[in-house]
Amino acid sequence: MREKAPMMRPGSFDIGRWRVNGYTFFYMATIDEFKAIEMRVGTILSAEKVEGTDKLLKLLVDFGPRQKPAMEIQGESKSYEDAPATKEDETPPEDREIRQILSGIAQWYRPEDLIGKQCPFVTNLAPRVIRGLESNGMILAVGVGESAVLLHPDKSVEPGSALR
């Protein structure tokens, strides 16, 4: 008879996986913890190998028009996003959210093959400095054996579109 996995709550055990009586258990995230992760589709504008590494690529990724904060107008909450939308091509580059993201995928992908591709990214991670370069997000991939396979929308979407 199998033992049921114990429900673990944040702080009650190390996040990750552990083995008990030959069974592997994984940390179970709550729906609120999952909702806290912001995932958006970005379009890769440029990609290059990071000098002195075998695995790292430096990506510049377009996440669409810059998100502007909500504003308060006479007790009424409004958003800059309520303004008439402009076409992606009409948004000046300085008003677009372009991020540098580092990823350890160089052994599976050539930089020139990534340019123009759309991929999902985690966009609310704290910045991390790797090899002296700041990374502002994480590309999502599927682990297949010892390699990684990038995910892509099955049709083109607006950069910055949220995953649901």
PyMOL commands that set and color helices and strands:
alter all, ss='L'
color gray80, all
select helices_A, chain A and resi 31-35+80-82+88-90+93-95+111-114
alter helices_A, ss='H'
color red, helices_A
select strands_A, chain A and resi 17-20+23-26+39-49+57-65+70-73+76-79+96-103+118-122+128-130+133-135+138-139+141-144+147-150
alter strands_A, ss='S'
color yellow, strands_A
deselect
rebuild
show_as cartoon
